[in-house]
Every structure is written in structure tokens, then in C-alpha cells.
Amino acid sequence: MKLARLRGPHRRISSGAGLPYRIRVPLAKLQERKNLPREETRAPALGDGEQLESMDSAPDYVRLALTSRVYDLVTASPLQYAPGLSHRLGACVHFKREDLLPSFSYKIRGAFNLLDSVRREGATSVVTYSVGGQGHSLAVAASALGTARLDAAERAMLGMQATIVLPERTPRQRRSQIERAGANVVIHGSGLEDAKREAQRLAREDGGAVFCHLHDDVRVISGNATCGLEIVRQHSAALDPLMQQKRALSRTGRFSNGIAPHAMRGAAEAVARANGHLPPGTGQSLDALFAIFVCTGGGSLIAGVAAIVKQLMPGTKVIGVEPEENNLMQRSLLAGHRPKLSEPSHFVDGAAVQQLGSEVFRLCDSLVDDVVTVSTDEICAAVRDCFEDTRAMLEPAGAISVAGLKRWLATRPAAAGGASRGNYVVISSDASCIEFDILRFISERASYGEQTERLYALKMPDRSGMFYEVYKAVQPRWVTEFIFRHEPSKDAVVYMSLERPTTQESAEEDSRALLDDLRKIEVHGSDVTANEMAKTHARYLAGARPGELTGERLIRFEFPEHSGSLAAFLSALTPDMFLTLLHYRNHGGQVGKVLAGVKMPANKHGDFDAMLDGLGVTYFDETENEVFKEYMA
């Protein structure tokens, strides 16, 4: 990587500049832990960033973004202040509202820029694969080419037709949405890999069709990079009203809209710097944009944003966010190469890819500052955060950047003296893959993600008056769920959800105190809030415990949500494999969650494992799960 020429007598390049992610990020964290002195530099200025070119022919993404045709279709998405989130986090947070674009997604930027280019090259049809969001954006872009602001010669070239290959697990609503946008929809295969091969086959057989890579293409990345250009331009303007509030505070001691001072631009920069919340000598102020949080997904958005921001605002961090169970970007950057994963997670399916592209990887390895992983519950809480501040209902992939900001700030010390913790932008990237039915699951899990509600599995003596004793022991917490079934011959099992009061103690401290109080009345239990099997299945199966069954296995599946998807598992069970438990619950998305118990002879466990591996679905062996052993046997 070539570095920009040094400007000014006092500027030095950090010792980490130019290093790949897997070296640069751990080194920075080590320096932070050891409190090593940072190098003195002057304030960053326009053009100070690292140049992306590893060779003279590498793309100039700033130029490509500035000259893209994206604005023939879209207008700049707004940068919206988030008062509620800012107040709770003690920071100044803005949403970059990509969900307001046509197709309800940032993906329309790259898709339109790509199709405009291939149309100019003479193509009349394109083919791609998707689970919904990318396909919808491509379909909208193809349709919009007929109405974009084009001259007479360009209009003569119109006639772009899009074909989108979807796997069988794609929800019906998404299929209909793509068809209404004017694209041909082909249903093929059980997963993304099957759909990709079919799309490539269709493109080969149709001599005039172009197969579109909807992430790893310079035209897609440069189209999505326009989002970064807008953030650079909009952020200072968005802070102007907050500066007026700051001046009002200096005159009156309070903000006119009642928002807490620490949620605005910092009024105590010197305090923050003295306490280490701003590195000394960097020239960075609390007026600066500290970081931008971006859903990683296939990488074209974060790569494009990083390519722009690191050139024009080099002091601003670009931080990726992805699910814990599908941390493809983090694993790729730490490994230094592009591993290929199995079928990605279904909950954040709007950001589902199996392997990063080479150009995406090159950019992110050079420019991304950090990657944060978050849980499903934290993502659900972030969806609620976005709704409360904007009344926008984002899909999980669209809200995951908010969860990343919350997780990242939770690992940093709070600012002293009421100072702001900085200015942040989170990109609300997508609302195109949200189905109404999945809101039940999201609302149920949001309180767990916020750590205001906890789930407990309990064993208690099944005697008269026991419920009242438990009720008194849990006060002043609010009981939000209580599941019980009478057990005449053994202790009763209870699943109980509690919403804890607002206190200074942490959720873990409150949980320990509660379990201690319950033990005093002979009730023994566990906090199972982090146990996925307990939250999804076991809580609905209280009672009817058969005791330990020799040879029983417990398997948790995520099956594609379409007709006959469970049949492959049931038909593969041999006569000596006996079904002991089956629980299914529809969560409104593209995947059904199933818990199955199977009893078998000792010599059949190898065959059973081979059968599970051959199903081609996501599964988890829960036989040794604490909840199963303690509360379900």
C-alpha cells in the first residue's frame, strides 16, 4: 500500500499505517491496554488518508463515486438525529436512513450503478441470485432504467430485463415483491449456493445475459460509496442545530428541548481529554465524527464507505458489525484470507453471504478499523431502538449497526463530568426483508437484548402456597411470564421471566441476588437468558418429564420454512430410532425452529450423526445442554 505524502512539519504517520487488519487491530488494542504513548499528529485534513492503490491501475473510489450515475435514481438519504439513543448512550448518534431509498435499502445504489454500466455496454438482461433484498434492489433498478433522467440516445438503448434466482426457503412475500418490480423469479435449490449455480447456468445459456455479482464488483462498491460521500457532507450540517443548543446551554443552563446535555455535542472537551476519552495531541475534538458503524454483510457497503471516509475524514473510524453466529468478515480479516462458510445464519438473512469477494476483502483488510459481533437478542433490541427514535421498522440486517454501537460503547469507560462520549453515525441500511410475522419474535427478544428482562429455569417443591412464596421473593421485579405444570412425584419445573427494576446494579448482579433469595425458600434455579434452546423451545415444554431415557439425543434444527421441509428428517429415522420429543414454532421468517428428541441403541449414534450431516440444514446437538439435563429429564 502506498501512503499519502506527508504534509506539514508536525505530521507523522502512525506506526500501524499500512498493516493488514489482523496485525493492525490487535496491535492498537495492545497499545491501549499498556497505555503506550500515542504519536503527536496535527488534526486530520482533507486528502490526508491512506491511498487505496496498491498499484497504479487500482480503482480510485472517490472519483468513481463522484462520477457514478446513482443520483439519476436516488436522492441523498437523510442523516437523522436519534434523541432517545443519544440520551441513553451519553453520545450524539445519527441514523443514516438508507431504508428510505427506493427498494428500502442501500443496495439500490450499487445495483443501479452496475446496471447502468452494463446497459451502456450493450447488455439487455441480467441474472443474479438472492434471498430477497439484493434481488429486489436489482429488480427496482432494472425497472427504473426506463424512467431515469436519460437523453434521447440513451432512451433508445432501454429494455433491461432482470432474472432473480431465489432458494426455496425465500419467504413468499419477498418473491411477490420482486415480481411486482418487474423481474423474472426462478425458485431453485435449498440454499444460496444452489441458487448461485443456477443463476450462473442461466446466464451462460442466454448469450445476452450478464451474471451480476452484487457485492464484489467495482461498480457496485463505487455506487454504495456514495453513501460515504453523503455522510462526509451531511455530518457537519447535521451538528449545526446541536451547536445552537450548546450555545443555549451556555446562556440558560439547559437545552430548550429538554434533552440531557451529555447527549449533545460535548460541553466539556477538556474534561474528556484529561480523563483519556480523547487521545492527547491528535487535534480531534468532540465536534469530530468519531466512528461510523456499518453492517458488514457481503461487504460492498462497508468497503465503499471506508474507501471514501478514510480518504476524506481519516480520523473517523469505520467499524463493521455482524452476527456472532456468522462473523464472516471478522474471521476473514483475522485469518488474512477469504474462508468459505456453510449456509449463513437465517435471522440476519439480509446480510447473508458465504464468502467475501477479493476486492471487498482488499479494501476492508486495509481500511476497516474494527469488527464488532452481536447476539440475536441484541439485534432485536436494536430494531426496537430504531423504531422508538424514528418509527421505522428495520429488518435485523438494517438495525445491526445500532447493536454494534451499543456493544462497542459498553466496552469503553463512561465520560466524566457529563461530557459527551462522542459523535457517531449508524447506517440503518435495510428494511426490504422484514416480514410482519417476525415482529413477534423480535418484540419477544428485545428486552433480553436490552438486559431489562431475564429468563429463569427453576425447580421448586410442589406444595400448597409455594407460588405466593416465590411471588414475595422476586419483588420488586415484574413477572412477565410464568410457565408451570404440576408434578405429583417430583419437584415442579417452572420457567419464569422477570423484568428487573431500574437500578444501578448490573443484570448479572441482580440475577445472582434473586437466585440467592430463592434458595432461601428451597427453590433452586439458573439464569438461562443466554441459552438459545431454553428461550426458543424448553420454556414451552414445562412438565411431562419422563426421567432419563438411555440413548436419547436432543437436536435443535433450523429448517427452511416451506412445505415438506421437515419430511427429510422424519423419513430418515429408522425403525430403531424412536421420536421422544418434537416442538416446532413458526417465527415468521424464512426458517422454522424445531426441537426433536430421538432415542436409539448405542450402535446407531454414528448413523444418526451421518444422517444429520446429510440433511443440509443448520442443527445443534443439545444433549449436554444444562437445561435439558436439569429441567427436561
Secondary structure, 3 states (H helix, E strand, C coil): CCCCCCCCCCCCCCCCCCCCHHHHHHHHHHHHHCCCCCCCCCCCCCCCCCCCCCCCCCCCHHHHHHCCCHHHCCCCCCEEECHHHHHHHCCEEEEEEHHHCHHHECHHHHHHHHHHHHHHCCCCEEEEECCCHHHHHHHHHHHHCCCCCCCHHHHCCCCCEEEEEECCCCCHHHHHHHHHCCCEEEECCCCHHHHHHHHHHHHHHCCCEEECCCCCCHHHHHHHHHHHHHHHHHHHHHHHHHHHHHHHHHHHCCCCCCCCHHHCCCCCHHHHHHCCCCCCCCCCCCCCEEEEEEECCCCHHHHHHHHHHHHHCCCCEEEEEEEHHHCHHHHHHHHCCCCCCCCCCCCCHHHCCCCCCHHHHHHHHHHCCEEEEECHHHHHHHHHHHHHHHCCCCCHHHHHHHHHHHHHHHCCCCCHHHCCCCEEEEEECECCCCCHHHHHHHHHHHHHHHCCEEEEEEEECCCCCHHHHHHHHHCCCEEEEEEECCCCCCCEEEEEEEECCCCCCCHHHHHHHHHHHHHCCCCEEEECCCCHHHHHCHHHCCCCCCCCCCCEEEEEEEEECCCCCCHHHHHHCCCCCEEEEEEEEECCCCEEEEEEEEECCHHHHHHHHHHHHHCCCEEEECCCCHHHHHHCC
